[in-house]
Amino acid sequence: MRDSRPLATRNEVAEHIGVPVGTLAAWAYRGTGPRYIRIGRHARYRWSDVEAWLDEQTQDTRA
């Protein structure tokens, strides 16, 4: 099932996860950040991809 929420801009994602837009752009360049969609010159993010990426970043400190 696809995420029916509107696609997010890089600014919206950066604000949501609390990092500068430049950091998000650098992650995209290196391929280490959340998956994104290129629409012309614009990067757009599915919220479900952002949430999945955040889940992958979770560190288990109980080990």
C-alpha positions as CSV (number, residue, x, y, z in Angstrom):
1,M,0.0,0.0,0.0
2,R,1.4,3.4,-1.0
3,D,1.6,6.3,1.4
4,S,-1.3,8.7,0.5
5,R,0.2,11.7,2.3
6,P,1.6,14.5,0.1
7,L,5.3,14.2,-0.8
8,A,7.6,16.2,1.6
9,T,10.1,18.8,0.5
10,R,13.7,18.7,1.7
11,N,12.9,21.6,4.0
12,E,10.0,19.8,5.6
13,V,12.1,16.6,6.2
14,A,15.0,18.5,7.5
15,E,12.8,20.3,10.0
16,H,11.0,17.1,10.9
17,I,14.2,15.2,11.8
18,G,16.0,18.3,13.2
19,V,19.0,18.7,10.9
20,P,20.0,21.5,8.5
21,V,18.8,21.3,4.9
22,G,22.5,21.1,3.8
23,T,23.0,18.0,5.9
24,L,20.0,16.3,4.2
25,A,21.4,17.4,0.8
26,A,24.8,16.0,1.6
27,W,23.3,12.7,2.8
28,A,21.4,12.5,-0.5
29,Y,24.6,13.1,-2.5
30,R,26.4,10.4,-0.5
31,G,23.4,8.0,-0.7
32,T,23.2,7.7,3.1
33,G,20.0,9.6,4.0
34,P,16.3,8.7,3.4
35,R,15.2,7.6,0.0
36,Y,13.9,10.4,-2.2
37,I,12.3,11.0,-5.5
38,R,13.8,13.3,-8.1
39,I,11.1,15.4,-9.9
40,G,12.9,17.6,-12.3
41,R,15.4,19.5,-10.2
42,H,13.4,18.9,-7.0
43,A,13.9,16.3,-4.4
44,R,10.7,15.0,-2.7
45,Y,10.4,12.4,0.0
46,R,7.7,9.9,0.9
47,W,7.0,10.2,4.6
48,S,7.0,6.4,4.8
49,D,10.5,6.3,3.5
50,V,11.6,8.9,6.0
51,E,10.1,7.0,8.8
52,A,11.7,3.7,7.6
53,W,15.1,5.4,7.4
54,L,14.7,6.7,10.9
55,D,13.8,3.3,12.2
56,E,17.0,2.0,10.6
57,Q,19.0,4.6,12.5
58,T,17.7,3.5,15.9
59,Q,20.6,2.3,18.1
60,D,20.0,-0.4,20.7
61,T,21.9,0.6,23.8
62,R,20.9,-2.4,25.8
63,A,23.6,-4.6,24.2
